[in-house]
Amino acid sequence: MEKQLREAARKVGEVAGQRLDMDRLKEAIRSSNRSRKLQLVILDLLKTRPVPMNPRDMIGYSLHGNLFCGSPVKEMLDKQLIDEIRDKMAKGINRPEKHRIFWFAWLPTYQANVFEILKSRQVGIPLCETFRVFWDEIDEDKPFEGLALKCLRNPFIGSVGRRTDSMKNVVQGYGIDGALLFATPACRHSNSTHMLLKDTFAELDIPFLMLDMDISDPRGYQPEQLKTRLEGFIEVMDGKSNQ
């Protein structure tokens, strides 16, 4: 993997007509490490009950924020997010929360009623799969090796156990009452493991729901059917909390 990254950097340099500046690469690594520390702060703040961040914003940022890794922009966004969360916590501006769910993978890019239903039923989402920190700090003197390790430690690479092994800690650390997999057809390698994910949460006595929704094509979106499935899922969590 390290050799592949070096070769990719060489080819990009040829196309751009400019060789890779190792000093700039080291600074990007330092920036990435600082951002990693800030993300850990955010993840710790999200343990607060009720969750002090809009769920859709959190999931969206977990995906799109990665576009700025290694850039001062990512550090700036993380710092601003920390300030906003802390300000919201200090003012006590939080939504009511009855249940907390762990969100797997993606979210719809079109207008859908998923988050509105969850909000109306006081269901918070303190954490999603794509916002977790799974990599160590990168040694700026070994940037390609560090980036290769980061790639290889991605939970979507290799055994599905990488996605499930730490779920017990997540459930306990974030007070998780349920888990939801947004199963877009475009992500077959994620969706094909849904039974293993479901089994993992069954062992933890946590309800699991798989939503079959396309990430960008709304033609198959059926709001009433979605509402019925979500409300049934929430009723299961209600029943468990009343036991």
VOMAR-377980 format. One record per residue: x, y, z of N, C-alpha, C in turn; residue in three letters. Coordinates in Angstrom, 1 decimal. Each point is the difference from the previous one (the first is absolute). Last residue first. Layout:
# VOMAR-377980
PT  n.east  n.north    n.up  ca.east  ca.north   ca.up  c.east  c.north    c.up    r
PT       X        Y       Z        X         Y       Z       X        Y       Z  ala
...
***
This chain:
# VOMAR-377980
PT  n.east  n.north    n.up  ca.east  ca.north   ca.up  c.east  c.north    c.up    r
PT   -39.4     -2.2    30.4      0.2      -1.3     0.6     0.6      0.1     1.4  gln
PT    -0.8      3.5    -3.4     -1.0      -0.1     1.0     0.1     -1.3     0.8  asn
PT     2.8      1.2    -3.7      0.3       0.9     1.1    -1.0     -0.1     1.1  ser
PT    -0.5     -2.6    -3.9      1.1      -0.5     0.7     0.4      1.0     1.2  lys
PT    -3.6      1.0    -3.0     -0.3      -1.1     0.8     1.2     -0.5     0.9  gly
PT     0.6      3.6    -3.1     -0.9       0.4     1.1    -0.3     -1.2     1.0  asp
PT     2.4     -0.8    -4.0      0.8       0.6     1.0    -0.8      0.5     1.2  met
PT    -2.4     -1.8    -3.6      0.8      -1.1     0.6     0.9      0.6     1.1  val
PT    -2.4      3.0    -2.6     -0.9      -0.6     1.0     0.7     -1.2     0.7  glu
PT     2.2      2.3    -3.6      0.0       0.8     1.3    -0.9     -0.6     1.0  ile
PT     0.0     -2.0    -4.2      1.3      -0.2     0.6     0.1      0.8     1.3  phe
PT    -3.8      0.5    -2.6      0.0      -1.4     0.6     1.3     -0.2     0.7  gly
PT    -0.5      4.0    -2.3     -0.8       0.0     1.2     0.0     -1.4     0.6  glu
PT     2.2      0.5    -4.1      0.7       0.7     1.0    -0.8      0.0     1.4  leu
PT    -2.0     -1.9    -3.9      1.1      -0.8     0.5     0.8      0.7     1.1  arg
PT    -3.6      2.3    -2.0     -0.5      -1.2     0.7     1.1     -0.8     0.5  thr
PT     1.1      3.7    -2.7     -0.5       0.4     1.3    -0.5     -1.2     0.9  lys
PT     1.3     -0.7    -4.5      1.2       0.3     0.8    -0.5      0.4     1.4  leu
PT    -3.3     -0.6    -3.2      0.6      -1.3     0.4     1.2      0.2     0.9  gln
PT    -2.0      3.8    -1.7     -0.9      -0.6     0.9     0.5     -1.4     0.5  glu
PT     2.5      2.6    -3.4      0.0       0.6     1.4    -0.9     -0.7     1.0  pro
PT     2.7     -1.6    -4.4     -1.4      -0.1     0.4    -0.1      0.5     1.4  gln
PT     3.7     -0.2    -4.4     -0.2       0.5     1.3    -1.5      0.0     0.3  tyr
PT     2.5     -1.1    -4.1     -0.5      -1.1     0.8    -0.4      0.4     1.4  gly
PT     1.8      3.2    -3.2     -1.2      -0.7    -0.6    -0.5     -1.1     0.8  arg
PT     3.9      3.2     0.7     -1.2      -0.1     0.9    -1.2     -0.7    -0.6  pro
PT     5.7      0.0    -0.3     -1.2      -0.1    -0.9    -1.2     -0.1     0.9  asp
PT     4.4      0.3     1.9     -0.2       1.2    -0.8    -1.2     -0.1    -0.9  ser
PT     1.4     -3.4     3.3      0.7       1.1     0.5    -0.3      1.3    -0.8  ile
PT    -3.4     -4.3     0.8      1.1       0.4    -0.9     0.6      1.3     0.5  asp
PT    -2.3     -3.9     3.1     -0.3       1.3    -0.7     1.2      0.4    -0.9  met
PT    -1.9     -3.8     3.8      0.4      -0.1    -1.4    -0.4      1.3    -0.7  asp
PT     1.2     -1.4     5.3     -0.9       0.8    -0.9     0.6     -0.1    -1.4  leu
PT     0.3     -2.8     5.0      0.6       0.2    -1.3    -1.0      0.7    -0.9  met
PT     0.8     -0.8     5.6     -0.9       0.2    -1.1     0.8      0.3    -1.2  leu
PT     0.2     -2.1     5.5      0.7       0.4    -1.2    -1.0      0.1    -1.2  phe
PT     0.5     -0.4     6.0     -0.8      -0.1    -1.3     0.8      0.6    -1.2  pro
PT     2.2     -2.3     4.5     -0.3       1.3    -0.6    -0.7     -0.1    -1.3  ile
PT     2.4     -3.2     3.2     -1.4       0.2     0.3    -0.4      1.4    -0.4  asp
PT     4.2     -2.4    -0.9      0.0       1.1     1.0    -1.4      0.4     0.5  leu
PT     0.6     -3.3    -3.3      0.8      -0.5     1.1     0.1      1.0     1.1  glu
PT    -2.0      1.3    -4.0     -0.9      -0.9     0.7     0.7     -0.6     1.2  ala
PT     2.4      2.7    -2.9     -0.8       0.8     0.9    -1.0     -0.9     0.7  phe
PT     2.8     -2.1    -3.2      0.8       0.7     1.1    -0.8      0.7     1.0  thr
PT    -2.1     -1.8    -3.8      0.3      -1.0     1.0     0.9      0.5     1.1  asp
PT    -1.0      2.8    -3.7     -1.2      -0.2     0.8     0.3     -1.0     1.1  lys
PT     3.4      0.8    -3.1     -0.2       1.2     0.8    -1.2     -0.3     1.0  leu
PT     0.7     -3.2    -3.2      1.1      -0.1     1.0    -0.1      1.2     1.0  leu
PT    -2.9     -0.1    -3.7     -0.4      -1.0     0.9     1.1     -0.2     1.1  met
PT     0.7      3.1    -3.6     -1.0       0.4     1.0    -0.4     -1.0     1.0  his
PT     3.4      0.3    -3.8      0.3      -0.4     1.3    -1.1      0.3     1.0  thr
PT    -0.1      1.3    -4.6      0.1      -1.5     0.0     0.3     -0.5     1.4  ser
PT     0.0      4.7    -1.1     -1.4      -0.5     0.3     0.1     -1.6     0.1  asn
PT     4.0      2.5    -1.0     -0.5       0.4     1.3    -1.3     -0.8     0.3  ser
PT     2.0     -0.4    -4.2      0.9      -0.6     0.9    -0.4      0.3     1.5  his
PT    -2.5      1.9    -3.7     -0.2      -1.4     0.2     0.9     -0.6     1.0  arg
PT    -1.7      4.8    -1.5      1.0      -0.4     1.0    -0.2     -1.5     0.3  cys
PT    -3.0      2.5    -2.9      1.3       0.3    -0.5     1.2     -0.6     0.9  ala
PT    -4.8     -0.1     1.1      0.4      -1.1    -0.9     1.5      0.2    -0.5  pro
PT    -1.6      1.9     4.9     -0.1       0.4    -1.4     0.5     -1.1    -1.0  thr
PT    -1.5      0.3     5.2      0.5      -1.0    -0.9    -0.2      0.4    -1.5  ala
PT     0.5      1.6     5.4     -0.6       0.6    -1.2     0.6     -0.7    -1.2  phe
PT    -0.7     -1.5     5.3      0.8      -0.1    -1.2    -0.7      0.6    -1.2  leu
PT    -0.2      0.2     5.8     -0.7       0.2    -1.3     1.1     -0.1    -1.1  leu
PT    -1.0     -1.2     5.7      1.0       0.2    -1.1    -0.8      0.0    -1.3  ala
PT    -0.8      0.9     5.8     -0.4      -0.6    -1.2     1.1      0.3    -1.1  gly
PT     0.4      1.5     4.6     -1.2      -0.8     0.2    -0.4     -0.8    -1.3  asp
PT     4.7      2.5     2.5     -0.8      -0.3    -1.2    -1.1     -1.0     0.3  ile
PT     3.7      2.9     2.4     -1.3      -0.3     0.5    -1.0     -0.4    -1.2  gly
PT     4.9      0.9     0.0     -0.9       1.1    -0.5    -1.5     -0.3     0.4  tyr
PT     3.8     -2.8     1.4      0.5       1.3     0.0    -1.0      1.1    -0.4  gly
PT    -1.1     -4.8    -0.2      0.2       0.5     1.4     0.4      1.4     0.0  gln
PT    -0.4     -1.9    -4.2     -1.3      -0.1     0.6     0.1      0.6     1.5  val
PT     4.0     -0.5    -2.5     -0.8       1.1    -0.5    -1.3      0.0     0.7  val
PT     2.8     -3.6     1.0      0.5       1.3     0.6    -0.8      1.2    -0.5  asn
PT    -1.0     -4.2    -1.9     -0.4       0.0     1.4     0.5      1.3     0.7  lys
PT     1.2     -0.8    -4.5     -1.4       0.5     0.2    -0.4      0.0     1.4  met
PT     4.2     -1.4    -2.5      0.0       1.0     1.1    -1.4      0.6     0.3  ser
PT     0.9     -3.4    -3.4      0.7      -0.4     1.2    -0.1      0.9     1.1  asp
PT    -1.8      0.4    -4.7     -0.9      -0.5     1.1     0.8     -0.2     1.3  thr
PT     1.8      1.3    -4.3     -1.1       0.9     0.2    -0.8     -0.3     1.2  arg
PT     3.7     -2.6    -1.4      0.5       1.4     0.2    -1.1      0.9     0.3  arg
PT    -0.9     -4.5    -1.3      0.3       0.2     1.4     0.6      1.4     0.3  gly
PT    -0.8     -1.7    -4.4     -1.1       0.8     0.6     0.2      0.2     1.5  val
PT     4.3     -0.8    -3.3     -1.1      -0.7     0.7    -1.1      0.9     0.5  ser
PT     3.0      2.3    -3.7      0.2      -1.3     0.7    -1.2     -0.5     0.7  gly
PT    -0.1      5.1    -0.9      0.9      -0.9    -0.7     0.2     -1.2     0.9  ile
PT    -2.7      3.7     1.3     -0.6      -0.6    -1.1     0.9     -0.9    -0.8  phe
PT     1.5      2.5     3.9     -0.9      -1.1     0.3    -0.8     -0.6    -1.1  pro
PT     5.0      2.2    -0.1     -1.4       0.4    -0.3    -0.9     -1.1     0.4  asn
PT     4.9      0.0     0.0     -0.8      -0.1     1.3    -1.5      0.4    -0.2  arg
PT     3.4      0.3    -3.5     -0.3      -1.4     0.3    -0.8     -0.2     1.3  leu
PT     1.3      4.4    -1.5     -0.9      -0.6    -1.0    -0.3     -1.4     0.4  cys
PT     3.1      2.3     2.7     -1.4       0.5     0.2    -1.0     -0.6    -1.0  lys
PT     4.6     -1.2    -0.4     -0.7      -0.6     1.2    -1.4      0.6     0.2  leu
PT     2.6      1.9    -3.4     -0.4      -1.3    -0.3    -0.7     -0.8     1.1  ala
PT     1.7      4.3     0.8     -1.2       0.1    -0.8    -0.4     -1.4    -0.5  leu
PT     4.1      0.4     2.4     -1.2       0.3     0.8    -1.3      0.1    -0.7  gly
PT     4.0     -0.7    -2.5     -0.3      -1.2     0.9    -1.2      0.3     0.9  glu
PT     1.6      3.5    -2.6     -0.6      -1.0    -0.8    -0.4     -1.3     0.7  phe
PT     2.3      3.6     2.3     -1.3       0.4    -0.4    -0.7     -1.1    -0.8  pro
PT     4.0      0.7     3.3     -0.3      -1.2    -0.8    -1.4      0.2    -0.5  lys
PT     1.9      3.3     2.6      1.2      -0.4    -0.6    -0.2     -1.3    -0.8  asp
PT    -3.5      1.9     2.6      0.3       0.9    -1.1     1.3     -0.3    -0.7  glu
PT    -3.5     -3.2     2.6      1.3       0.5     0.2     0.4      0.9    -1.2  asp
PT    -5.1     -0.9     2.0      1.0      -0.4    -1.1     1.3      0.7     0.3  ile
PT    -4.3     -1.8     3.3      0.7       1.1    -0.5     1.1     -0.5    -1.0  glu
PT    -4.0     -3.3     0.4      1.0       0.6     0.9     0.5      1.3    -0.6  asp
PT    -5.0     -2.3    -1.1      1.4       0.1    -0.4     0.9      0.6     1.1  trp
PT    -4.9     -0.3    -0.3      0.5      -1.4     0.0     1.5     -0.1    -0.3  phe
PT    -4.5      3.3     1.6      1.5       0.1    -0.3     0.5     -1.4     0.1  val
PT    -5.2      1.6    -1.3      0.9      -0.5     1.0     1.4      0.1    -0.5  arg
PT    -4.1      1.1    -2.4      0.6       1.1     0.7     1.0     -0.5     1.1  phe
PT    -2.9     -2.7    -3.0      1.0       0.7    -0.8     0.7      1.2     0.7  thr
PT    -3.7     -2.7     1.9      1.2      -0.9    -0.3     1.1      0.8    -0.6  glu
PT    -3.3      2.7     3.2     -0.2      -0.8    -1.2     1.3     -0.8    -0.3  cys
PT    -2.7      2.7     4.5      1.2      -0.5    -0.7    -0.4     -0.8    -1.2  leu
PT    -3.1      2.2     3.1      1.2       0.5     0.4     1.3     -0.4    -0.8  pro
PT    -5.5      0.6    -0.4      1.0      -0.8    -0.7     1.4      0.6     0.4  ile
PT    -5.6     -0.1     2.0      1.2       0.6    -0.3     1.0     -0.9    -0.7  gly
PT    -5.6      0.5     0.9      1.1      -0.9    -0.2     1.2      0.7    -0.5  val
PT    -4.9      1.3     1.0      1.1       0.3     1.0     1.1     -1.1    -0.1  gln
PT    -4.0      0.8    -2.9     -0.1      -1.1     1.0     1.2      0.0     1.0  arg
PT    -0.2      3.1    -3.6     -1.3       0.1     0.7    -0.3     -1.0     1.0  ser
PT     4.0     -0.1    -2.5      0.0       1.2     0.9    -1.3      0.1     0.7  lys
PT     0.5     -3.3    -3.3      0.8      -0.3     1.2     0.0      1.1     1.0  leu
PT    -2.2      0.7    -4.1     -0.7      -1.0     0.8     0.8     -0.3     1.3  ile
PT     2.0      2.8    -3.2     -1.1       0.7     0.6    -0.8     -1.0     0.9  glu
PT     3.6     -1.6    -2.6      0.5       0.7     1.2    -1.2      0.8     0.7  phe
PT    -1.0     -2.5    -4.0      0.7      -0.9     1.0     0.3      0.8     1.3  val
PT    -2.3      1.2    -4.4     -0.5       0.3     1.3     0.6     -0.8     1.1  asn
PT     2.0      2.3    -4.9     -0.7      -1.2     0.5    -0.4      0.2     1.4  ala
PT     2.5      2.4    -4.6     -0.9       0.3     1.1    -0.8     -1.2     0.4  gln
PT     4.8     -0.7    -2.3     -1.3       0.6    -0.4    -0.8      0.3     1.3  tyr
PT     4.1     -2.4     0.0      0.4       1.3    -0.4    -1.3      0.8    -0.4  thr
PT     0.8     -4.3     3.7     -0.6       0.5    -1.3     0.4      1.4    -0.3  pro
PT     3.4     -3.3     2.7     -1.3       0.7     0.3    -0.6      0.5    -1.3  leu
PT     3.9     -4.0     2.2     -0.3       1.2    -0.7    -1.3      0.7     0.4  trp
PT     2.8     -3.7     3.2      0.2       0.5    -1.4    -0.6      1.3    -0.4  ala
PT    -1.8     -2.2     4.4      1.0      -0.6    -0.9     0.0      0.7    -1.3  phe
PT    -1.4      1.4     5.3     -0.3       0.1    -1.4     1.1     -0.6    -0.8  trp
PT    -2.2     -0.3     5.3      1.2       0.0    -0.8    -0.3     -0.1    -1.4  phe
PT    -3.2      2.0     4.2      0.3      -1.0    -1.0     1.3      0.2    -0.6  ile
PT    -3.4      1.4     4.5      1.2       0.3    -0.7     0.3     -1.2    -1.0  arg
PT    -4.6      2.3     3.1      0.9      -1.1    -0.5     1.2      0.5    -0.8  his
PT    -2.8      3.2     2.1     -0.5      -1.2     0.7     0.8     -1.3    -0.3  lys
PT     0.2      5.8    -0.2      0.6      -1.2    -0.4    -0.5     -1.2     0.8  glu
PT    -0.5      5.8    -1.6     -0.4      -1.1     0.9     0.5     -1.4    -0.5  pro
PT     2.8      4.4    -1.5     -1.3      -0.6    -0.2    -0.3     -1.1     1.0  arg
PT     3.0      4.5     0.9      0.1      -1.4    -0.5    -1.4     -0.5    -0.2  asn
PT     2.8      4.3     2.0     -0.9      -0.1    -1.2     0.2     -1.4    -0.6  ile
PT     2.2      2.3     3.9     -1.1      -1.0     0.3    -0.9     -0.1    -1.2  gly
PT     4.1      2.6     0.7     -1.3       0.7     0.0    -1.1     -0.9     0.3  lys
PT     4.4     -1.7    -0.3      0.0       1.0     1.1    -1.3      0.7     0.1  ala
PT     0.7     -3.1    -3.5     -0.1      -0.7     1.3     0.0      1.0     1.1  met
PT     0.7      1.7    -4.3     -1.4      -0.6     0.1    -0.2     -0.7     1.3  lys
PT     4.3      1.6    -1.0     -0.9       1.1     0.2    -1.4     -0.4     0.2  asp
PT     3.2     -3.2    -1.1      0.2       0.5     1.4    -0.9      1.1     0.3  arg
PT     0.0     -1.5    -4.5     -0.5      -1.1     0.9     0.1      0.5     1.5  ile
PT     2.0      2.7    -3.3     -1.5       0.0    -0.1    -0.6     -1.0     1.0  glu
PT     4.7      0.2    -0.3     -0.5       1.2     0.6    -1.5      0.0     0.0  asp
PT     2.1     -3.5    -2.3      0.2      -0.2     1.5    -0.6      1.2     0.7  ile
PT     0.1      0.3    -4.7     -1.0      -1.0     0.5     0.1     -0.2     1.5  leu
PT     3.3      2.6    -2.1     -1.3       0.7     0.0    -1.1     -0.9     0.5  gln
PT     4.2     -1.9    -0.5      0.0       1.0     1.1    -1.3      0.7     0.1  lys
PT     0.6     -2.9    -3.7     -0.1      -0.7     1.3     0.0      0.9     1.2  asp
PT     0.7      1.9    -4.3     -1.4      -0.5     0.1    -0.2     -0.8     1.3  leu
PT     4.4      1.5    -1.0     -0.9       1.2     0.2    -1.4     -0.5     0.3  met
PT     3.1     -3.2    -1.4      0.3       0.4     1.4    -1.0      1.2     0.4  glu
PT    -0.1     -1.4    -4.5     -0.5      -1.1     0.9     0.2      0.4     1.5  lys
PT     2.0      2.7    -3.3     -1.5       0.2     0.0    -0.6     -1.0     0.9  val
PT     4.7     -0.1    -0.9     -0.4       0.9     1.1    -1.5      0.2     0.1  pro
PT     1.8     -4.6    -2.2     -0.1       1.5    -0.3    -0.3      0.8     1.2  ser
PT     0.2     -4.9    -0.3      1.3       0.5    -0.4     0.1      1.5    -0.3  gly
PT    -4.7     -2.2    -0.7      1.1      -0.6     0.9     1.4      0.4    -0.5  cys
PT    -4.6      1.0    -1.8      0.9       1.0     0.4     1.1     -0.5     0.9  phe
PT    -3.7     -2.6    -1.7      0.6       0.6    -1.2     1.1      1.0     0.3  leu
PT    -2.8     -2.2     3.3      1.2      -0.8    -0.4     0.6      0.6    -1.2  asn
PT    -4.2      1.5     1.7      1.1       0.6     0.7     1.4     -0.7    -0.4  gly
PT    -4.4     -1.6    -1.4      0.6       1.1    -0.8     1.2      0.7     0.6  his
PT    -2.3     -3.7     2.3      0.4      -0.4    -1.3     0.7      1.2    -0.8  leu
PT    -1.6      0.6     4.4      0.9      -1.2     0.1     0.5     -0.4    -1.4  ser
PT    -3.2      3.5     0.5      1.4       0.4     0.2     0.9     -1.2     0.1  tyr
PT    -4.6     -0.9    -0.4      0.5       0.7    -1.2     1.5      0.4     0.1  gly
PT    -2.3     -1.8     3.8      0.3      -1.0    -1.0     0.6      0.6    -1.3  ile
PT    -1.3      3.0     3.4      1.1      -0.8     0.4     0.4     -1.1    -1.0  met
PT    -3.8      2.8    -0.8      1.3       0.7    -0.1     1.2     -0.8     0.4  asp
PT    -4.3     -1.8     0.7      0.3       0.1    -1.4     1.3      0.7    -0.3  arg
PT    -1.6     -0.2     4.5      0.4      -1.2    -0.5     0.4      0.0    -1.5  pro
PT     0.5      4.1     3.5     -1.0      -0.5    -0.9     0.5     -1.3    -0.7  asn
PT     1.7      1.4     4.9      0.3       0.3    -1.4    -1.1     -0.6    -0.8  met
PT     0.9     -0.7     4.9      0.1       1.4    -0.3     0.3      0.4    -1.4  pro
PT    -2.6     -4.2     3.0      1.1       0.2    -0.9     0.0      1.5    -0.5  val
PT    -2.0     -1.1     4.8     -0.3      -0.4    -1.3     1.1      0.4    -1.0  pro
PT     2.3     -1.4     2.9     -1.4      -0.3    -0.2    -0.9      1.2     0.5  arg
PT     5.5     -1.3    -1.8     -1.0       0.8     0.8    -1.4     -0.4    -0.3  thr
PT     3.9     -1.5    -2.4     -0.5      -0.9     1.0    -1.1      0.7     0.9  lys
PT     2.6      2.3    -3.4     -1.3      -0.7    -0.5    -0.5     -1.0     0.9  leu
PT     4.2      2.2     0.8     -1.1       0.9     0.3    -1.3     -0.6    -0.4  leu
PT     3.9     -2.3    -1.1     -0.2      -0.1     1.5    -1.2      0.9     0.3  asp
PT     1.5      0.0    -4.4     -0.6      -1.3     0.3    -0.3     -0.1     1.5  leu
PT     2.3      3.8    -1.5     -1.4       0.0    -0.4    -0.7     -1.3     0.3  ile
PT     4.6      0.2     0.9     -0.7       0.9     0.9    -1.5      0.1    -0.4  val
PT     2.8     -2.3    -2.9     -0.1      -0.8     1.3    -0.8      0.8     1.0  leu
PT     1.3      2.1    -4.0     -1.1      -0.9    -0.2    -0.3     -0.8     1.2  gln
PT     3.8      2.8     0.0     -1.3       0.8     0.2    -1.2     -0.9    -0.2  leu
PT     4.2     -2.0    -0.7     -0.2       0.3     1.4    -1.3      0.8     0.2  lys
PT     1.3     -0.8    -4.4     -0.4      -1.2     0.6    -0.2      0.2     1.5  arg
PT     1.7      3.5    -2.5     -1.4      -0.2    -0.2    -0.5     -1.2     0.6  ser
PT     4.6      0.8     0.1     -0.7       0.9     0.9    -1.5     -0.1    -0.1  arg
PT     2.7     -2.6    -2.9      0.1      -0.5     1.4    -0.7      1.0     1.0  asn
PT     0.3      1.2    -4.6     -0.9      -1.1     0.2     0.0     -0.6     1.4  ser
PT     3.0      3.4    -1.1     -1.3       0.6     0.0    -1.0     -1.1     0.2  ser
PT     4.4     -1.3    -0.6     -0.1       0.7     1.3    -1.4      0.5     0.1  arg
PT     1.1     -1.8    -4.1     -0.1      -1.0     1.0    -0.2      0.6     1.4  ile
PT     0.8      2.9    -3.5     -1.4      -0.5    -0.2    -0.2     -1.2     1.0  ala
PT     4.3      1.9    -0.3     -1.0       0.9     0.7    -1.4     -0.4    -0.1  glu
PT     3.3     -2.5    -2.2      0.2      -0.2     1.4    -1.0      1.0     0.8  lys
PT     0.2      0.3    -4.7     -0.6      -1.2     0.4     0.0     -0.2     1.5  leu
PT     2.3      3.5    -1.9     -1.4       0.3     0.0    -0.8     -1.2     0.4  arg
PT     4.6     -0.5    -0.5     -0.2       0.9     1.2    -1.5      0.3     0.1  asp
PT     1.6     -2.5    -3.7     -0.1      -0.8     1.2    -0.3      0.9     1.2  met
PT    -1.3      0.6    -5.2      0.8       0.7     1.0    -0.2     -0.7     1.3  asp
PT    -0.5     -1.8    -5.3     -0.6       0.1     1.4     1.0      0.7     0.9  leu
PT     0.1      1.1    -5.3      0.3      -1.1     0.9    -0.6      0.3     1.4  arg
PT    -1.7      1.7    -4.9      0.6       0.5     1.2     0.2     -1.2     1.0  gln
PT    -2.5      0.0    -4.3      1.3       0.7    -0.3     0.7      0.6     1.2  gly
PT    -4.2     -2.7    -0.5     -0.1       1.4     0.4     1.3      0.7    -0.4  ala
PT    -0.3     -4.6    -1.0     -1.2       0.6    -0.6     0.0      1.5     0.3  val
PT     3.2     -2.6     2.2      0.3       0.0    -1.4    -1.1      0.8    -0.8  glu
PT    -0.6     -0.9     4.6      1.1       1.0    -0.2     0.3      0.2    -1.5  gly
PT    -2.9     -3.4     1.3     -0.7       1.3     0.2     1.0      1.1    -0.3  val
PT     1.7     -4.3     0.2     -0.7       0.2    -1.2    -0.8      1.3     0.0  lys
PT     2.4     -1.3     3.9      0.9       0.3    -1.2    -0.7      0.3    -1.3  arg
PT    -2.4     -1.3     3.9      0.5       1.4     0.1     0.9      0.3    -1.1  ala
PT    -1.6     -4.4     0.2     -1.1       1.0    -0.3     0.5      1.4     0.0  ala
PT     2.9     -3.4     1.4     -0.1       0.0    -1.4    -1.1      1.0    -0.5  glu
PT     0.6     -0.7     4.6      1.1       0.7    -0.5    -0.1      0.1    -1.6  arg
PT    -3.2     -2.5     2.2     -0.2       1.4     0.3     1.2      0.8    -0.5  leu
PT     0.3     -4.7    -0.3     -1.1       0.5    -0.9    -0.2      1.5     0.2  gln
PT     2.9     -2.2     2.9      0.6       0.1    -1.4    -1.0      0.6    -1.0  lys
PT    -1.5     -1.1     4.4      0.9       1.2     0.0     0.6      0.2    -1.4  glu
PT    -2.6     -3.8     0.6     -0.8       1.2     0.0     0.9      1.3     0.0  met
***
